[in-house]
């Protein structure tokens, strides 16, 4: 009985430690995406591309990757740079 309670206490401790780390990662993804959107609305193409590249490096498996690609392409200065965004990431 004591062994079972000790194992439960260990599991609860591990969950308490890792849960905030997982939540911070999710918030960071949301915050970075929000920054990209704000810069896109302001027409700041260089900042959109900088934050977009950072987003792709930090969150390669994100569901928002496509949205970030579109924002980067829409904010490209030339057609060639818009096409480059689509094929280099």
N, C-alpha and C positions, 0 to 999 in steps of 0.2 A: 504494500500500500504506500509506504513512504517513497519507494523508488518511483512509483507512478506519479505521485505528487511532485517529486523533484523533477522528473522529466517534463511535466506540464509547466512547471515554473521556468525551466530552461527555455522551452518553446515560447512562452509568453515574453520572456526577456528578449529573445532574438527578434520576435515580431515587433516589440516596442522600439527596438533599436533601428530596424530596417524600414519600418513604415514611414517615418518622416523623410528618410532619404528618397524613397520612391515618390512620395508626394512632391518633394522639392524638384525632382527631375521633371515631373509632369507640369508643374507650374512654370518651370523654366522654358519648356517647349512652348507653352501657351504664351508666355511673356515675349519670347523671341518672335513668334508668329505675329503677335499684336504689333510689335515694333516694325516688322516688315510691312504690315498693312498700313500703318500710319505713314511711313516714309513713301509708300506707293501712292497713297492719296495726296501727299504733298508734292509728288513729282520729283522726289530726290532719288534719281536713278542710281547714283553711285552708292548711296547708303542701302538701297534695296538690294543691290548685288552683293555688297559686303555682308549684310546680315543674312541674305539668302545662302551664300556660300558657307557661312558659319552654321546655319540651320542644317544644311545637308551633311556637314561634317559631324555635328553633334547628334543628329537624329536621322540616321540613314534609313531607318525602317518606319518612319513616321507616316501616318495616313495623310498628313498635310503636305507631303512632298510635291504632289501635283499642283496644289494651290500655290506653293512657293515658286515652282517653275513658271507658272502662268504670270504671277506678279513680276518675276524677274524679266520675262520676255516682254510683257506689256511696257515695262519701264526701260527697255533697252533703247539706246540712242539711235542705233541703225538696225536695219533688217539683218545684216550679217551677224551683229552681236546678239540679236534675238534668236537666230538659228543656232548660234554657238551655245547659248544657254541650254537649249533643248538637247544637244548632243554631247556635251562635255560632262554632264552630271549623271 
